Amino acid sequence: MARFDDVEGVIATMITQDASLERIREFTHNILESLDAAMAAGIALTSAGQETLAICKNDFEQEDLDRAQYCNLVKRLQSIRLS
């Protein structure tokens, strides 16, 4: 199984520590879109990964997230496993 953070881990850390909230939101949105595109292309997520993705999408819809909440969201996205 591959982990999403194998690709995004270093970039995610740099962005969540140094970027503006607007940039972090954009980055997080891009991760969500990438996961959706992967699933549309036939790459499956584990059932736990699907559940985590659904929770993350719901959390992302909140408009008042702070830096710590975005960092936690990105970390949860990084934990998603592809099957």
Long-range contacts (C-beta under 8 A, 24 or more apart in sequence): 1-46, 1-81, 1-82, 1-83, 2-81, 2-82, 3-78, 3-79, 3-80, 3-81, 3-82, 4-31, 4-35, 4-77, 4-78, 4-79, 4-80, 4-81, 4-82, 5-78, 5-79, 8-77, 8-78, 9-78, 12-74, 12-75, 12-78, 16-67, 16-70, 16-71, 16-74, 21-65, 21-66, 21-67, 21-70, 24-67, 24-70, 24-71, 24-74, 25-65, 25-70, 27-74, 28-60, 28-70, 28-73, 28-74, 28-77, 29-60, 31-74, 31-77, 32-56, 32-57, 32-60, 32-77, 35-77, 35-80, 38-82, 43-82, 44-82, 44-83, 45-80, 45-81, 45-82, 45-83, 46-80, 46-81, 46-82, 46-83, 48-81, 49-80, 49-81, 49-82, 49-83, 52-76, 52-77, 52-79, 52-80, 53-77, 53-80
